[in-house]
Amino acid sequence: MSSSTALKTLKVFDFDYAYLDSGAPASPNYTTWVILHGMGFNGVVFEKILPLAHAHNLRVVSVNRRGYEPSSGFAAEELEGIGFGKKYDEAEPFYRGQGIEIATFLTKFATQEGISPTDPNGSTGGIALIGWSLASIHVLTVLAYVDALAEDTRSTLQKYLHTGLFSCEPSHFIFADASAVPLGIPNIKTHDVGLWFEPDDRKRFDAFFEWATAHYVQKSVTSENIDDYQL
């Protein structure tokens, strides 16, 4: 399959998921990276890495999460349980649904595109699911709600999903620039959370862009003391 940066669409239940796809390398045992973007940027943010994929025996698929056009949006009732001040039992249905949808996207893509399953050693083939920044939440939902998947979806996912980057065991997950909160890490004391409450969309995005692209001089990156980080 030739490389293309045109957005494609995969139907998951009643929802459209748009994605970029580098296409398959010539090798039959390539690994597929499926990348989920963070907040404020859609999947096109990873467009420039697509032309580099084949040289590393990779297929790169960058997905627009729901709520980022042209992927499907959310109905108001779907979003009622999430946001600041919401409790776990209020938010749980939303995240369970996201985990099921993303897992279903992976299995449908794998079977429709005919990608190779993970080899027995877990080193080639299959899928590595990558969550950037806020999307670390969405990667965790796949793991948290695997038991909620239909049996055929779960068994198919087991054949494909792996990373093998941290150990030789299967079914590991990559967190790139992960948000602290979904990993159970408290916010750093020096982190100004005021930008998240800015009511003006343009000002909030400008503040986020400045914060996310800034360079910070760290007191220490090896002390394992969270108070030594500046964000």
C-alpha positions in Angstrom: 0.0 0.0 0.0 1.4 3.4 -0.9 1.9 6.1 1.7 -0.8 8.7 1.9 -1.5 11.7 4.1 -5.1 12.0 3.2 -7.5 11.5 6.1 -9.3 8.2 6.0 -12.3 7.1 8.1 -13.1 3.9 10.0 -16.6 3.3 11.4 -16.7 2.2 15.0 -20.2 1.3 16.1 -22.1 4.5 15.0 -19.1 6.8 15.1 -16.5 7.9 12.5 -12.8 7.9 13.5 -10.6 9.8 11.0 -7.0 8.9 10.7 -3.8 9.3 8.8 -2.0 6.2 7.6 1.5 5.9 6.3 0.6 2.7 4.5 2.3 -0.7 4.9 6.0 -1.2 4.3 7.2 -3.9 1.9 8.1 -6.2 4.8 5.4 -8.5 5.9 6.4 -8.4 9.6 6.2 -4.6 10.2 4.8 -3.1 13.4 1.9 -0.7 13.4 2.1 2.4 15.6 -1.4 3.7 16.4 -1.0 7.2 17.9 -3.7 9.1 19.9 -3.1 12.8 20.1 -3.5 15.0 23.2 -5.6 18.0 23.9 -5.9 20.9 21.5 -4.1 19.2 18.6 -5.6 16.6 16.3 -3.9 13.6 14.6 -2.4 15.8 11.9 0.2 16.9 14.4 2.1 13.7 13.7 1.9 14.0 9.9 5.6 14.7 9.5 6.6 11.3 10.9 4.6 9.3 8.4 7.2 9.5 5.6 9.8 8.2 8.0 7.9 5.1 9.0 8.8 2.6 6.2 12.6 3.1 6.8 12.1 1.7 10.3 9.7 -1.1 9.3 6.8 0.7 10.8 3.3 1.6 9.7 2.1 4.8 11.5 -1.6 5.5 12.0 -2.5 8.8 13.7 -6.0 8.9 14.9 -8.3 11.9 15.4 -10.0 11.2 18.7 -13.8 11.9 18.9 -14.5 15.5 19.2 -11.8 16.5 16.7 -13.3 16.8 13.2 -13.8 15.0 10.9 -14.1 12.3 13.6 -17.5 12.2 15.2 -18.3 14.5 18.0 -20.0 13.8 21.4 -23.6 14.2 22.3 -24.2 16.5 25.3 -25.4 13.6 27.4 -22.1 11.7 26.8 -20.1 14.6 28.3 -22.3 15.2 31.4 -20.3 12.9 33.6 -16.8 14.3 33.0 -15.0 17.6 33.9 -13.7 19.3 37.0 -15.5 18.2 40.2 -17.0 15.1 38.8 -16.8 11.9 40.7 -15.6 8.5 39.5 -19.0 6.9 39.2 -20.2 9.9 37.1 -17.2 9.7 34.7 -16.8 5.9 34.5 -19.4 5.4 31.7 -17.7 7.9 29.5 -14.2 6.3 29.9 -15.5 2.8 29.6 -17.1 3.8 26.3 -13.9 5.3 25.0 -11.9 2.2 25.9 -14.3 0.0 24.1 -14.4 2.2 21.0 -10.6 2.5 20.8 -10.1 -1.2 21.3 -12.7 -1.8 18.6 -10.9 0.6 16.2 -7.7 -1.4 16.7 -9.2 -4.7 16.0 -11.2 -3.5 12.9 -8.2 -1.8 11.5 -6.0 -4.8 12.0 -8.4 -7.2 10.3 -9.5 -4.9 7.5 -6.0 -4.0 6.6 -4.6 -7.5 7.0 -1.7 -6.5 9.2 0.5 -9.3 10.7 -0.3 -10.4 14.2 2.3 -10.0 16.9 5.0 -12.7 16.5 5.5 -15.2 19.4 8.5 -13.2 20.7 6.5 -9.9 20.8 9.2 -8.1 18.8 7.6 -7.6 15.4 4.2 -7.4 13.8 1.1 -6.3 15.7 0.2 -2.9 17.1 1.8 -0.5 19.6 -0.8 1.9 21.0 0.7 5.3 21.9 -1.0 8.0 23.9 0.4 11.5 23.8 -0.2 13.8 26.7 -3.9 13.8 27.6 -4.5 10.7 25.5 -2.7 8.7 28.1 -6.1 8.5 29.7 -7.6 6.9 26.6 -4.8 4.3 26.4 -5.5 3.5 30.0 -9.1 3.0 29.3 -8.3 0.2 26.8 -6.4 -1.6 29.6 -9.0 -0.9 32.3 -12.0 -2.0 30.4 -10.6 -5.0 28.4 -13.1 -7.2 30.3 -16.0 -5.1 28.9 -15.1 -6.0 25.3 -17.1 -8.5 23.3 -15.3 -11.9 23.4 -14.4 -11.7 19.7 -13.0 -8.2 20.0 -11.0 -9.2 23.1 -9.5 -12.3 21.5 -8.6 -10.4 18.3 -7.0 -7.6 20.4 -4.8 -10.2 22.2 -3.4 -11.3 18.8 -2.3 -7.8 17.8 -1.8 -5.3 20.7 1.8 -5.2 22.1 4.8 -2.9 22.4 7.7 -4.9 23.9 9.5 -1.6 24.5 9.8 -1.9 28.3 10.1 -5.7 28.7 9.6 -8.9 26.9 6.1 -9.4 28.2 3.2 -8.6 25.9 0.5 -6.0 26.2 2.5 -3.0 27.5 1.6 0.6 26.7 3.5 3.6 25.7 2.9 7.0 27.4 4.5 9.9 25.6 4.5 13.1 27.6 1.7 11.7 29.7 -0.5 13.9 31.9 0.1 13.4 35.6 -3.5 13.1 36.8 -4.5 9.9 35.0 -1.3 8.2 36.2 -2.2 9.1 39.8 0.6 11.7 40.2 -0.4 15.0 41.9 0.0 18.2 40.0 3.4 19.9 40.6 3.1 22.7 43.0 4.6 25.3 40.7 2.2 24.3 37.8 -0.2 27.1 37.1 -3.5 25.5 36.3 -5.2 28.8 35.6 -5.1 28.4 31.8 -7.5 25.5 32.0 -10.2 27.9 33.4 -9.7 30.7 30.9 -13.2 31.2 29.4 -12.0 32.7 26.1 -11.2 29.8 23.7 -8.6 31.8 21.8 -6.8 33.0 25.0 -6.9 29.5 26.5 -5.4 28.0 23.4 -2.7 30.7 23.1 -1.8 30.1 26.8 -1.7 26.3 26.3 0.5 26.6 23.2 3.0 28.8 25.1 3.0 26.4 28.1 3.3 23.3 26.0 6.1 24.5 23.8 8.2 26.3 26.4 11.6 25.2 27.7 11.9 24.6 31.4 15.2 24.5 33.5 14.7 21.6 35.9 16.3 21.6 39.4 16.9 17.9 38.9 15.5 15.2 36.6 17.1 12.3 38.5 16.1 13.0 42.1 12.7 11.3 41.7 11.3 14.2 43.8 8.3 15.8 42.0 9.1 19.1 43.6 12.3 19.4 41.6 10.3 19.7 38.3 9.2 23.0 36.8 6.1 23.1 34.6 
